[in-house]
Amino acid sequence: NLIRTSLQALEDDGLVTTAAGEGRRLSDDGEAFLSEVAADVFEDLDRPELERYA
């Protein structure tokens, strides 16, 4: 129930879409949001060994 409710909330926000016969997919807005969050997290990390991924 938790996963279904979470996915429905993501759909309501336009971050996930339902593809006929394929289930749910990340929308363009959802992908952009995740990329932004990942960049923010990466920026806050203090791990020199990850610098090559910047």
Contacts in CASP RR format, 6 or more apart in sequence:
PFRMAT RR
TARGET T0000
AUTHOR 0000-0000-0000
METHOD contacts of the structure
MODEL  1
NLIRTSLQALEDDGLVTTAAGEGRRLSDDGEAFLSEVAADVFEDLDRPEL
ERYA
7 16 0 8 1.000
7 24 0 8 1.000
10 16 0 8 1.000
11 17 0 8 1.000
11 18 0 8 1.000
11 24 0 8 1.000
14 27 0 8 1.000
14 29 0 8 1.000
14 30 0 8 1.000
15 26 0 8 1.000
15 27 0 8 1.000
15 29 0 8 1.000
15 30 0 8 1.000
15 33 0 8 1.000
16 24 0 8 1.000
16 25 0 8 1.000
16 26 0 8 1.000
16 27 0 8 1.000
16 30 0 8 1.000
17 24 0 8 1.000
17 25 0 8 1.000
17 26 0 8 1.000
17 27 0 8 1.000
18 24 0 8 1.000
18 25 0 8 1.000
19 25 0 8 1.000
26 34 0 8 1.000
42 50 0 8 1.000
42 53 0 8 1.000
42 54 0 8 1.000
END
